[in-house]
Amino acid sequence: MAANAHHEESFVSKYIFSHDHKMISKQFLITAIFMGIVAVMLSVFFRLQLGWPGQSFGILETFLGKWAPDGVLDRNAYLALVTIHGTIMVFFVLTGGLSGTFSNLLIPLQIGARDMASGFLNMLSYWMFLASSVIMISSLFVEGGAASGGWTVYPPLSALPQAMPGSGMGMTLWLVSMVLFVASSLLGGLNYIVTIINLRTKGMKMTRLPLTIWAFLVTAILGVLSFPVLVSAVVLLIMDRSMGTAFYLSDIHIAGEALDVTGGSPILYQHLFWFLGHPEVYIVLLPALGISSEIISTNSRKPIFGYRAMIGSILAIGFLSFIVWGHHMFVTGMNPFLGSVFVFTTLLIAIPSAVKAFNYITTLWKGNIRLTPAMLFSIGLVSTFVTGGLTGIVLADSALDVNVHDTYFVVAHFHIVMGLSAIFGMLAGVYHWFPKMFGKMLNTKLGFAHFWLTLICGYGTFFPMHFVGMAGAPRRYYEYSQFEFLDWVMDLQPIISTFAIIGALAQLVFLFNFFFSIFRGQVATANPWQANTLEWTTPVEHVHGNWPGALPEVHRWAYDYSNPNYEEDFVPQTVPLKAGEEDH
Amino acid sequence: MKLLILLVVVVGVVALAQLARVYELSAKLRKRREEDISHADNRLNASLFIVFMLAFYAATIYLYAAYGDYLPTSASEHGVGVDALMSVNIWIITAVFFLVNTLLFVFTAKYYYKKDRKAKFFPHDNRLEMIWTVIPSIVLAGIIIFGLRTWNDMTGEASDDAILIELYSKQFDWTARYAGANEEFGVSNFNLITSNNPLGIVTNEGINESLAELDAKIEELETTVNYERGVLVNKKKDFEKQLKHLHEHHAGHGHADEHAEEGHDEHHGHEGLTEEQLKSEIAKIEEMLKSDKVSVLSDVALEAKQDKLYRLKRHKQRVLDIENFDFSDEQSLSAWEAGKDDKIVKGEFHLPIGKEVEFVFRSRDVIHSAYMPHFRTQMNCVPGVPTRFKMTPTITTDSMRTIMDDPEFNYVLLCNKVCGSAHFNMQMKVIVESQEDYDNWLNEQKTFFVEEVKEEEVPAAPAAEGEPTASIN
């Protein structure tokens, strides 16, 4: 595809069935923002119930109708909200939204390619993502309500419609949506891998790639290797539900009837699910870490500290993520020795993670830090990554997991380390590359307000949950008044809910800034952040093929910030090495 | 309320729009570009990081002080080890938490942008990186070793004289089973579950009861299906058609009706029924149609009932299969007998202090999780896959009431794996008491199928039943 192929296109081929990676990335972002709004609203609804159980809220009846009679959330609806909140956040916002947006935008731009290896597959990937999003949302409106067994949908609860109302039509739609979602992610992932390996411009050695691209590459590989296992889990579950098989079912007597099933094991599902489920955590987290590496280096005006160690730790985390899934299953009755092995492999992940955290901090040391909104969110990410990661050490220890498994301690852990970190990474990415995506600048002051509110409310919501969990409060409880021993720690619930609601409202600042700036924002310059990577050598107005002339040639790594050999504090990758100068 | 919320949202949006306009205008006036962060802004954000850090730390310390004693002292032996491990872990992660967050926020605040300064070009340092690879590795090795030692202690084999208790879960309650005098659980089978036999324990009585219940259900359903109006009317029509056909046949042969009587044997309908039989069938159906058992069902409902009937018959067949149990094998025979003295309790179960208990967990419908936070004990209950966990209670309920200064306090067993709408209230009381009180309590509990045992078995084999507590001690 040559640069002169740029020509006027119809509305439909430009905005809807586009093959252009920049447009597809915007489509992913807008869809993910919409899904994010839905998921946040769902969480506000159930946080109202958890903060002030049994109290009537007009807003619940307005939005949920018969699921909240007289403004009090129904028990089954509560479980449906929790389940769909989790599903949307993990898959649609933090997997589809985060990887879909930034892999699409940055891979061709940062490696110097005209577009993705296959523009058509890329488009197909988006449309499957959209279809699965629509199905997932529509499952909220069917008889019996949406899937309600938690985002992990463990059978037999999810396999038997007689077990709960949400295991009927809503569950079927959940499974169908998930199959489409995985197809979308596989098409996207294969495309990212092929593009990064084959379409790098002249001089772009693997060791000169920005860390964003390394993160996207490893993420895509994780996805391609693990998502098919989720599909097999889902397909077997569909068969158990609809075709009378018993892969996951055995010895079940429910609703007054002994079912004609023997020989299956519900634990099999958990093995298959978590074989995806754990790499999934890093599918969510690695792109955010890649984005923050880039942003922290650029805005500290310093090279990222330990570039090779950062690549090594991404690879190590990627590899280890495949052999730790059992730590989600310590209390399923698995062989204690097998448990010990998973304890060991899981705790190993703390080593590359520690390396990353310390490398970020050393990058900041003696830097010249520009506190842009993107930089603020990246620093927030490092903080949440460390704070949330540390409690992972407790959960990885099987002996300790026994007492905090499935309690609020776990909810606190993964919301901080995965939820907040990945969302911070995503928001940092939006603030940083908004000028590249839309040719406009986001308002900085609103960005500051957005960051501080989000950081305070994020920690305010999830940090106290550690204590609720350690006191023994299980997750996914509709209310806690049935257990006297938890009364004293329930004082925290209204505080948590208040932070959650303010945090949700704070996102309106971002939404306003985002949509207002697309139309009315300050027009961007070509390289607003004075960054080194190739995307900032493209014109502000998007062109097909990204560069109007020849593709740029790369002569150095992406992190020559404040290089003492140069006057300026940044040296773009396209600048040739001086005589006698060594590459990093 | 709704109006108020709407108003707040509208005002919020308008305020934001105005704010943005003001910034836009002021930026234009000062020719400020969004990417140029002013010195004032950098300084403000830098100090906000310090303020945030201090506030965050203050809140953390408050939470530790107010909620740090998350649970009362462990009431089980292994729990003491777990708590010790937890404290070590909490100390380590708290120290790292403060250290790393402080470095992060202080560096950010200290090195914010100044025009005349250039950042230090510091791309890597092998020695530094080695330090923060090796130190975490050593700390983690310690955590792993300590953790796995505790884990091995917890998960080892239970001792031979451990009390065997089964915790059986279903939506949404718990049942506990004690093995009884023979210290062995009777075999159970989910096909035998009835209201009197909630665990489906295999005994002759259990099988008979299950068969009786199934037969009753089958009969009831068969009646419903057979007396369905549409089905009856169709059957009747069919018979009438056959009758008509029979008559046409006669007419074709030219026989007079009177003479046809003795020749009927050769003039059957296509199902081989004679005219009389057909007539009587029709009469029977007409009689049935008058009965008050007649119901009207939609096609879907009828099909569902027929399906259910089919499933019930399959169920009955499975129960009959159990009946053909292999008695030749002595072990099977004793297992078959073992169920008779099992004790089943609901609502609360008791444990003697200082005695090891081995729990066996089972579930009848979906996955549940048996969580006893005061004993630092948890295990999933998985349908089809029995699981185990052993523990030794060390503090009686009474002592714990004194420790907690709460005369109402009780240990609980609660469900910790989402299992449906009443998941949040699936609990059972746990009472830890002296051996003596425990023995008394257990003696008062009814033996499974106790009536039948008294009527039939006691005269035959009084010695075999014996005194239930004798062998438990």
Interface residues (C-beta under 8 A of the other chain):
Chain A: F57 G58 I59 T62 R75 N76 L79 G149 G150 Y154 P156 L157 L160 A163 M164 P165 L249 S250 D251 I252 H253 I254 E257 A258 D260 T262 G263 G264 S265 P266 I267 S300 R301 K302 P303 I304 F305 G306 Y307 R308 A309 V331 T332 G333 P336 G339 S340 V343 F344 L347 L348 A350 I351 A354 V355 A357 F358 N359 Y360 I361 T362 L364 W365 K366 G367 N368 I369 R370 L371 T372 L376 I379 V382 S383 V386 T387 L390 T391 I393 V394 D397 S398 A399 L400 V402 N403 H405 D406 T407 P435 M441 L442 N443 T444 K445 L446 F448 W452 L455 I456 Y459 F463 P464 H466 F467 M470 A471 G472 P474 R475 R476 Y477 Y478 E479 Y480 Q482 F483 E484 F485 V489 L492 L505 L508 V509 F512 N513 F516 R520 G521 Q522 T525 P528 W529 Y559 Y561 S562 N563 P564 D569 H584
Chain B: M1 K2 I5 V9 G12 V13 L16 A17 L19 A20 Y23 E24 A27 R33 E34 E35 I37 D41 N42 L44 N45 A46 L48 F49 F52 F56 A59 T60 L63 Y67 G68 Y70 L71 G79 G81 V82 L85 M86 N89 I90 I92 I93 V96 F97 V100 N101 L103 L104 F105 F107 T108 Y111 Y112 Y113 K114 R117 K118 A119 K120 F121 F122 P123 H124 D125 L128 E129 W132 T133 P136 S137 L140 I143 I144 G147 L148 T150 W151 N152 M154 T155 K170 Q171 F190 N191 I193 G200 K308 R311 R314 H315 R318 F361 R364 D365 V366 I367 S369 Y371 P373 H374 R376 T377 Q378 M379 N380 V382 P383 G384 V385 P386 T387 R388 E408 F409 N410 V412 L414 C415 N416 K417 V418 C419 G420 S421 A422 H423 F424 N425 Q427
